[in-house]
Amino acid sequence: MQLTDQQPSSAQATAQLNKPLLVLGSTGDAVVELQKLLNHWGYCPVVDGIFTPATLEFVKAFQRRVFLQPDGIVGNLTWQALYTGSPINMPVLQRGSKGQAVMTVQETLQIIGQYTGLIDGDFGLMTDSAVRSFQANAGLVADGIVGARTWYALSKIFAPIEC
């Protein structure tokens, strides 16, 4: 069965999250929740309710995985990503798209050897071909459009080893 590239419904459910901003040094139940969510996604912080430097590094690694700025600050977008395990608010890209998000796709596909062109932010023929190949290998419709399901599949490249 091939999946189309539609937005997962879980993202809609998390759009209304009302969680506190967490930073290095934060403590309490929200930090316990953060640590449990990180554990759920394969990161291994100690669940003690203290936002330690180790927890900070796990947050940054998770943020990189879901294509967020790896600043270690747990705000609304990071909370949403923690609940869905998916990249949040990523643009739909296709041939002709340009910019930083295209560079992110090119860099990610380069890591797994599916893209050998320049990291130039231009979604041209080589990027299109690499995206289609990646989509086919991931069991997605190979349409060359980078939408929610393709972003999710790309994020799995950075999945941590289980604890």
trRosetta pair geometry for C-beta under 8 A, 3 or more apart (Angstrom, degrees):
i j d omega theta_ij theta_ji phi_ij phi_ji
1 139 7.6 41 84 179 57 112
2 139 6.1 -161 -117 171 60 64
2 140 6.3 86 -167 -167 88 18
2 141 5.1 101 151 -66 126 68
3 139 6.5 55 11 122 94 90
3 140 5.5 -49 67 -113 85 68
3 141 7.1 -120 86 -12 39 82
3 149 5.5 -161 121 -157 119 155
4 140 7.7 100 -121 -161 14 81
4 141 5.4 11 -108 2 58 133
4 149 7.1 140 111 10 36 152
5 140 6.4 55 -67 -170 88 124
5 141 6.7 -109 -19 51 88 102
5 143 7.0 -121 2 45 127 123
5 145 5.8 -170 59 95 157 103
5 146 7.7 -152 -157 -162 150 16
5 147 3.6 114 150 54 115 118
5 148 6.3 146 178 46 72 66
5 149 4.4 -133 -123 39 58 106
5 150 5.5 -8 -121 -16 123 96
6 147 7.1 7 -76 127 17 140
6 148 6.6 -27 121 49 25 122
6 149 6.8 38 39 -27 44 114
7 11 5.9 -86 174 46 101 137
7 12 7.6 92 130 -40 120 95
7 147 7.4 -96 -61 165 64 107
7 148 4.4 125 -106 -27 51 158
8 11 5.4 106 76 -11 83 98
8 84 6.7 137 91 -161 137 123
8 86 6.1 167 31 -34 142 170
8 148 5.9 -155 -6 150 76 135
8 149 7.5 122 -48 -78 90 73
8 152 7.1 77 -28 -61 129 148
9 12 5.7 -46 -167 28 55 113
9 13 6.8 54 142 -20 73 102
10 13 5.4 -53 -153 34 43 116
10 14 6.5 30 154 -12 72 107
10 83 7.3 -161 163 127 109 93
10 84 4.8 147 115 -117 118 96
10 86 7.4 125 79 12 116 131
11 14 6.1 -65 -149 42 32 102
11 15 6.8 56 150 -53 63 91
11 80 7.0 52 -143 177 71 113
11 84 5.6 27 -80 -97 66 159
11 86 6.6 -76 -72 77 105 135
11 88 6.8 160 -137 -120 110 78
11 148 7.3 -109 -15 -140 151 138
12 15 5.7 -31 -156 -9 36 119
13 16 8.0 -74 172 29 34 93
13 83 8.0 -129 97 136 97 133
14 17 5.3 3 -175 -39 73 112
14 79 7.5 -171 -179 122 115 83
14 80 4.5 134 130 -135 125 77
14 83 4.6 161 -107 81 138 140
14 84 5.8 -115 4 -41 151 104
15 80 7.1 41 -89 -117 39 128
17 76 6.3 156 78 -145 109 78
17 79 5.0 -170 134 120 156 129
17 80 6.0 -156 9 -74 139 74
17 83 7.0 -172 -79 -11 138 148
19 30 6.5 138 -167 -144 92 119
19 33 8.0 -134 -137 97 123 142
19 74 7.7 -65 124 138 125 103
19 76 7.2 151 50 -102 93 55
19 79 4.5 161 45 -116 146 157
20 26 7.8 165 117 -155 121 141
20 30 5.0 -45 43 -117 114 174
21 73 6.8 -10 -170 -179 96 98
21 74 6.9 155 -160 83 45 64
21 75 5.4 2 -117 -100 89 73
22 26 4.4 -123 -149 49 78 165
22 30 6.1 -161 -72 124 121 116
22 31 6.1 148 -139 -87 136 77
22 34 5.9 -95 59 -55 171 156
22 51 5.8 174 174 -83 105 148
22 73 7.4 159 80 -165 53 51
22 74 3.9 -1 55 54 102 117
23 26 5.6 114 51 -30 51 109
23 51 6.7 123 102 122 28 156
23 72 7.3 77 -142 121 65 91
23 73 5.5 -12 -95 -117 88 78
23 74 7.5 -155 -64 24 43 76
24 51 5.6 -154 -127 126 28 108
24 52 7.7 14 -145 177 78 11
24 53 6.8 33 -135 -84 118 55
24 56 5.1 7 -87 -78 100 131
24 72 6.6 18 -43 141 97 130
25 51 6.0 -30 35 75 22 104
26 30 7.2 -55 153 84 128 109
26 31 5.4 170 112 -71 97 119
26 51 4.2 44 51 5 81 138
27 31 5.8 -66 -144 8 25 149
27 49 5.6 53 -166 144 73 89
27 50 5.4 -7 -108 -104 90 62
27 51 6.9 -124 -67 6 46 83
28 31 5.6 107 58 11 55 100
28 32 7.3 -97 123 -4 39 93
28 49 5.8 173 42 -170 5 107
29 32 5.3 -49 -150 33 39 116
29 33 6.4 42 151 -20 67 101
29 49 6.9 -15 -72 -123 27 113
30 33 5.4 -48 -150 35 35 115
30 34 6.4 42 148 -21 64 102
31 34 5.3 -46 -147 35 36 116
31 35 6.3 36 153 -19 65 104
31 49 4.9 101 80 -158 111 46
31 50 6.4 99 136 -40 153 8
31 51 5.1 -118 -126 -50 126 85
31 55 7.4 17 -166 -178 102 166
32 35 5.8 -56 -148 38 29 110
32 36 6.3 30 153 -19 64 107
32 47 5.9 65 -146 -173 73 91
32 48 7.7 -135 -96 83 81 12
32 49 4.6 -15 -56 -84 92 81
33 36 5.8 -55 -147 37 30 110
33 37 6.4 29 154 -18 64 106
34 37 5.8 -59 -150 37 29 110
34 38 6.4 29 153 -19 65 106
34 51 7.4 17 75 -94 149 98
34 55 7.3 72 115 -173 119 124
34 59 7.4 -8 175 -89 122 111
34 74 5.8 -36 -119 -126 136 172
34 82 7.1 -63 -133 -141 64 165
35 38 5.6 -50 -147 35 33 113
35 39 6.4 37 151 -20 63 103
35 45 4.6 -109 -138 90 94 121
35 46 7.2 -38 -160 93 140 35
35 47 4.4 160 118 -109 130 69
35 48 7.3 115 -61 23 177 50
35 49 7.5 -101 7 -63 138 33
35 55 6.3 -63 -92 -121 96 119
36 39 5.5 -51 -150 35 33 114
36 40 6.4 42 148 -26 63 102
36 47 5.9 56 -66 -116 72 131
37 40 5.3 -47 -150 29 35 118
37 41 6.7 20 156 -7 65 104
37 82 4.3 46 152 176 144 114
37 83 7.2 -52 -134 -72 135 49
38 41 6.1 -65 -151 44 32 100
38 43 4.1 -60 172 71 93 119
38 44 7.8 -108 130 -9 103 14
38 45 5.3 40 89 13 142 112
38 55 7.4 176 11 -147 167 79
38 58 5.0 64 -169 143 143 129
38 59 7.1 -74 -92 -76 132 60
38 62 6.2 -107 -120 -50 88 145
38 82 7.3 -45 -61 -133 60 113
39 42 7.8 98 -176 -30 30 8
39 43 6.5 -90 -78 73 32 64
39 44 6.6 69 -110 -110 75 38
39 45 6.9 -104 -56 46 85 73
39 47 6.7 -36 -31 -57 141 114
39 163 6.6 -30 -147 -10 79 152
41 62 6.3 81 94 -120 146 115
41 65 8.0 162 159 84 132 158
41 82 7.3 -111 -22 -141 138 64
41 85 5.8 173 -106 -114 110 96
41 159 7.9 -127 173 -140 83 83
41 160 7.4 84 129 29 78 109
42 159 6.2 59 47 -180 160 85
42 160 4.2 172 121 69 112 98
42 161 7.0 171 176 88 117 20
42 162 5.3 -84 -132 -101 96 49
42 163 6.6 -178 -160 -22 48 79
43 58 4.1 120 170 -159 136 112
43 61 6.4 148 -106 79 127 124
43 62 6.0 -71 -33 -58 147 107
43 160 5.5 103 -78 22 64 161
43 163 7.5 30 123 -59 14 108
44 58 7.1 -153 48 -103 45 135
44 163 4.1 138 -91 -109 107 114
45 52 7.6 162 -154 47 111 102
45 54 6.0 146 -123 120 85 98
45 55 4.5 59 -132 -100 145 76
45 58 4.9 -117 -49 16 105 159
46 52 7.6 22 48 22 106 139
46 54 7.2 52 11 90 93 140
46 55 7.9 -87 46 -62 69 96
48 52 7.9 33 60 -21 120 120
50 55 7.5 178 103 -7 58 143
51 55 5.1 -120 -148 85 52 141
51 56 6.8 81 169 -58 86 81
52 55 4.9 105 49 6 68 98
52 56 7.0 -116 104 -5 42 89
53 56 5.2 -49 -149 31 36 122
53 57 6.7 38 154 -20 65 100
54 57 5.9 -52 -154 32 34 110
54 58 6.7 32 149 -15 64 104
55 58 5.6 -55 -151 38 37 111
55 59 6.3 40 150 -22 68 103
56 59 5.7 -53 -149 34 30 113
56 60 6.5 30 153 -18 64 105
56 72 4.5 18 -161 -150 87 131
57 60 5.6 -50 -147 36 33 112
57 61 6.4 35 153 -20 64 104
57 72 7.8 -12 -64 -104 27 116
58 61 5.6 -52 -147 36 33 112
58 62 6.4 33 153 -18 65 105
59 62 5.8 -57 -150 38 30 110
59 63 6.3 33 152 -21 65 106
59 72 5.0 96 88 -138 121 59
59 73 8.0 152 143 19 140 13
59 74 6.0 -94 -142 -63 136 98
59 78 7.1 24 -166 -166 101 143
60 63 5.6 -52 -145 36 32 113
60 64 6.5 35 154 -20 64 101
60 70 4.2 69 -160 -176 81 102
60 71 7.4 -173 -106 49 89 12
60 72 4.9 -25 -61 -72 94 82
61 64 5.8 -51 -151 33 32 112
61 65 6.6 37 149 -23 62 104
61 70 7.6 58 -58 -135 21 125
61 158 7.9 -173 176 163 77 112
61 160 6.7 56 143 -69 133 120
62 65 5.5 -52 -153 31 35 117
62 66 6.6 6 159 3 68 106
62 78 7.6 88 105 -155 114 98
62 81 7.3 146 151 118 102 121
62 82 7.1 37 158 -90 146 84
63 66 6.4 -71 -146 50 30 91
63 68 4.1 -86 -161 74 86 104
63 69 6.7 -39 166 83 130 34
63 70 4.4 155 90 -103 119 63
63 71 7.2 -108 147 25 172 55
63 72 7.5 -114 0 -64 145 34
63 78 6.1 -39 -92 -110 99 107
63 81 7.6 106 -110 80 54 156
64 67 7.6 31 -175 -78 32 29
64 68 7.7 -86 -58 55 22 66
64 70 4.7 6 -58 -72 85 130
64 158 6.3 -143 114 -173 91 156
65 155 5.4 76 161 -169 76 90
65 158 3.9 -161 -115 100 77 124
65 159 6.7 90 -143 -79 133 41
65 160 7.7 -74 -73 -30 145 82
66 81 4.3 119 135 -158 169 138
66 85 7.9 -158 -85 176 122 32
66 86 6.6 101 -132 135 112 22
66 87 4.6 172 -171 -90 74 59
66 88 6.8 35 159 0 123 79
66 155 5.4 26 -101 -133 52 137
67 87 4.8 16 36 -122 112 123
67 90 6.2 49 85 -91 145 121
67 104 5.8 70 -135 -177 119 148
67 151 7.1 -81 13 -164 146 106
67 154 7.9 33 -46 105 126 118
67 155 6.8 -99 -15 -91 95 99
68 77 5.8 156 -118 123 130 121
68 78 6.1 170 125 -83 172 78
68 81 6.4 -117 -30 -19 134 160
68 87 7.7 -180 -40 -136 78 74
68 88 7.3 22 -72 41 110 100
73 78 7.3 177 102 -7 55 148
74 78 4.6 -120 -139 95 58 139
74 79 6.4 89 172 -57 91 78
74 82 7.7 16 -147 -28 111 142
75 78 5.6 93 48 18 54 102
75 79 7.0 -99 118 -6 28 97
76 79 5.7 -56 -146 36 29 112
76 80 6.3 30 157 -20 65 105
77 80 5.6 -51 -148 35 33 113
77 81 6.3 31 154 -16 65 106
77 88 5.0 -174 -157 81 85 141
77 89 6.8 -67 -125 18 115 125
78 81 5.7 -55 -147 40 33 110
78 82 6.2 38 152 -24 65 105
79 82 5.6 -54 -148 34 31 114
79 83 6.6 26 156 -16 64 105
80 83 6.0 -60 -153 37 30 107
80 84 6.3 1 160 4 67 113
80 88 4.7 84 100 -101 124 149
81 84 6.2 -70 -138 51 29 93
81 85 7.3 84 173 -93 61 8
81 86 6.5 -131 -136 72 68 43
81 87 6.7 2 -117 -118 112 24
81 88 5.0 -107 -65 -19 88 113
82 85 7.7 25 -164 -67 21 49
84 88 7.3 125 45 -75 136 93
85 152 8.0 62 112 -144 81 101
86 148 7.2 26 175 -173 137 91
86 151 7.2 80 -176 105 91 101
86 152 4.8 -35 -128 -102 101 100
86 155 6.7 159 -141 34 46 157
87 90 4.7 26 132 -31 126 129
87 148 7.8 -163 71 -143 93 61
87 151 4.4 -94 51 153 136 120
87 152 6.6 -141 20 -76 88 52
87 154 7.8 -2 -18 70 139 102
87 155 5.4 -171 -35 -59 98 134
90 101 6.6 139 -164 -141 85 126
90 146 7.9 -78 137 138 121 101
90 148 7.2 144 57 -100 105 54
90 151 4.5 143 65 -114 157 157
91 97 7.6 159 120 -151 125 138
91 101 5.1 176 42 27 112 178
92 145 6.5 -3 -174 180 98 100
92 146 6.8 163 -158 84 46 61
92 147 4.9 4 -118 -98 95 79
93 97 4.2 -124 -149 57 81 170
93 101 5.9 -163 -64 118 131 116
93 102 5.9 161 -148 -85 143 78
93 105 6.4 -135 76 -27 158 152
93 123 5.7 -179 172 -81 106 155
93 145 7.3 160 81 -162 47 52
93 146 4.1 -1 56 53 98 113
94 97 5.8 110 49 -20 42 113
94 123 6.5 131 117 136 21 148
94 128 7.8 47 -172 -107 60 98
94 144 6.0 81 -143 123 84 89
94 145 4.7 -20 -86 -109 108 72
94 146 7.0 -170 -66 18 54 73
95 123 5.6 -151 -118 127 29 100
95 124 7.0 58 -144 -135 82 22
95 125 7.6 40 -127 -77 117 43
95 127 7.7 157 -101 80 65 101
95 128 4.8 11 -79 -80 102 130
95 144 6.2 6 -31 149 98 132
96 123 6.2 -30 40 78 26 104
97 101 7.4 -56 154 82 129 107
97 102 5.4 169 112 -71 100 120
97 123 4.1 35 56 14 83 141
98 102 6.0 -64 -143 7 23 149
98 121 5.6 60 -169 140 68 91
98 122 5.5 -3 -111 -104 89 58
98 123 6.8 -128 -68 8 45 85
99 102 5.6 108 59 11 55 100
99 103 7.3 -101 123 -3 39 94
99 121 5.4 -166 60 -171 4 115
100 103 5.3 -52 -151 34 38 115
100 104 6.5 44 149 -24 67 99
100 121 6.5 -17 -68 -117 26 121
101 104 5.4 -46 -152 29 37 117
101 105 6.8 38 149 -17 64 99
102 105 5.6 -50 -153 35 37 111
102 106 6.3 37 149 -18 67 106
102 121 4.7 105 75 -156 111 50
102 122 6.6 130 131 -12 152 8
102 123 4.8 -119 -128 -52 128 91
102 127 6.8 0 -168 -154 101 162
103 106 5.5 -54 -145 39 33 113
103 107 6.1 34 156 -20 67 106
103 119 5.5 69 -147 178 86 91
103 120 7.4 -154 -94 72 89 14
103 121 4.4 -25 -50 -79 96 80
104 107 5.9 -53 -144 37 28 110
104 108 6.2 26 157 -18 63 109
105 108 5.9 -59 -146 38 27 110
105 109 6.2 20 159 -12 65 110
105 123 7.6 31 66 -99 142 101
105 127 6.8 75 107 -162 119 113
105 131 6.8 0 173 -87 130 108
105 146 5.7 -73 -103 -99 143 166
105 154 6.9 -76 -122 -118 70 158
106 109 6.1 -60 -145 42 26 105
106 110 6.1 32 154 -26 63 109
106 115 5.5 -147 -153 139 62 158
106 117 7.0 -81 -147 75 117 95
106 118 7.9 -12 -179 107 149 42
106 119 4.9 160 113 -120 129 70
106 120 7.5 107 -53 28 178 53
106 121 7.5 -109 8 -68 138 34
106 127 5.9 -60 -86 -110 94 109
106 130 7.8 83 -120 76 60 153
107 110 5.5 -54 -147 32 29 116
107 111 6.8 40 152 -30 62 97
107 119 5.7 49 -69 -124 80 130
108 111 5.7 -43 -158 18 34 116
108 112 7.5 7 154 3 61 101
108 154 5.0 50 141 -169 154 111
108 157 5.9 140 -170 48 98 154
109 112 6.3 -67 -156 47 38 95
109 114 4.5 -84 -173 76 92 100
109 115 3.6 73 108 -10 112 119
109 127 7.8 141 43 -140 154 68
109 130 4.7 90 164 154 152 128
109 131 7.1 -85 -78 -74 150 57
109 134 5.9 -96 -115 -56 107 142
109 154 7.7 -56 -58 -123 74 109
110 113 7.5 41 -173 -77 34 23
110 114 7.6 -105 -73 55 23 60
110 115 4.7 -67 -67 75 65 97
110 116 7.2 126 -120 -86 83 33
110 119 6.8 -52 -28 -71 152 107
111 157 6.2 110 88 162 131 138
112 134 7.7 101 77 -109 137 108
112 157 5.9 -104 -47 -130 123 127
113 116 7.7 15 -164 -66 55 91
114 130 4.8 123 137 -157 90 94
114 133 5.6 -171 -159 92 115 122
114 134 5.3 104 141 -66 167 96
114 137 8.0 -129 -97 17 141 147
115 126 6.9 101 -148 147 84 98
115 127 6.7 25 -128 -111 127 58
115 130 4.0 36 -83 -135 86 164
116 126 7.5 -103 60 -172 66 127
117 120 7.6 -71 136 9 103 106
117 124 7.8 -141 166 63 167 109
117 126 3.9 103 -45 119 144 153
117 127 6.8 -90 50 -54 142 71
117 130 7.7 -126 11 -26 108 137
122 127 7.3 -176 102 -8 54 140
123 127 4.8 -113 -142 91 55 146
123 128 6.7 89 169 -56 82 80
124 127 5.6 98 49 18 53 101
124 128 6.8 -95 121 -7 30 100
125 128 5.6 -56 -144 37 28 115
125 129 6.3 28 158 -19 64 106
126 129 5.8 -54 -148 36 30 111
126 130 6.4 28 155 -17 64 108
127 130 5.7 -57 -147 39 31 110
127 131 6.2 32 154 -20 67 107
128 131 5.8 -55 -146 36 28 110
128 132 6.4 27 156 -18 63 107
128 144 4.6 13 -157 -145 86 126
129 132 5.8 -55 -147 36 29 111
129 133 6.4 29 154 -18 64 107
130 133 5.7 -55 -148 37 30 112
130 134 6.3 32 154 -19 65 107
131 134 5.7 -56 -148 38 30 112
131 135 6.2 32 154 -21 65 106
131 144 5.3 95 89 -137 120 55
131 145 7.9 152 144 19 139 13
131 146 5.9 -93 -142 -61 136 98
131 150 7.1 25 -164 -163 101 145
132 135 5.7 -52 -145 36 30 112
132 136 6.4 31 156 -19 64 105
132 142 4.3 71 -163 -179 77 100
132 143 7.4 -171 -108 48 87 11
132 144 4.9 -20 -64 -72 96 79
133 136 5.9 -54 -149 34 29 111
133 137 6.4 25 154 -14 63 109
133 142 7.4 60 -60 -138 19 126
134 137 5.8 -61 -149 41 30 109
134 138 6.1 19 156 -13 67 114
134 150 7.5 86 107 -152 114 100
134 153 7.3 145 152 118 102 127
134 154 7.5 34 161 -84 145 84
135 138 5.7 -65 -143 44 28 106
135 140 4.1 -84 -164 77 84 109
135 141 6.6 -34 162 86 128 34
135 142 4.3 155 90 -104 114 62
135 143 7.1 -96 134 24 170 56
135 144 7.6 -115 4 -59 146 31
135 150 6.0 -40 -93 -107 99 109
135 153 7.5 119 -110 69 55 159
136 140 7.4 -83 -61 61 23 68
136 142 4.2 4 -59 -69 88 133
138 150 7.6 126 71 -122 154 63
138 153 4.2 45 -162 -159 154 147
140 149 5.7 156 -117 123 127 121
140 150 6.1 148 147 -81 174 78
140 153 6.4 -104 -31 -28 133 156
145 150 7.3 178 104 -6 55 146
146 150 4.6 -119 -138 95 59 140
146 151 6.4 90 171 -56 90 77
146 154 7.7 19 -148 -25 112 140
147 150 5.7 90 47 20 51 102
147 151 7.0 -93 123 -6 26 98
148 151 5.8 -57 -145 37 27 111
148 152 6.3 29 155 -21 64 106
149 152 5.5 -49 -147 34 34 115
149 153 6.4 34 153 -18 65 104
150 153 5.6 -51 -146 38 35 111
150 154 6.3 38 152 -20 65 104
151 154 5.6 -55 -148 37 31 113
151 155 6.4 36 152 -25 64 103
152 155 5.7 -53 -152 29 31 113
152 156 7.1 39 149 -28 61 98
153 156 5.7 -45 -160 18 38 117
154 157 6.0 -31 -175 1 47 115
155 158 6.2 -62 -171 39 51 102
155 159 7.6 81 134 -56 69 80
156 159 5.1 -8 -159 -29 55 118
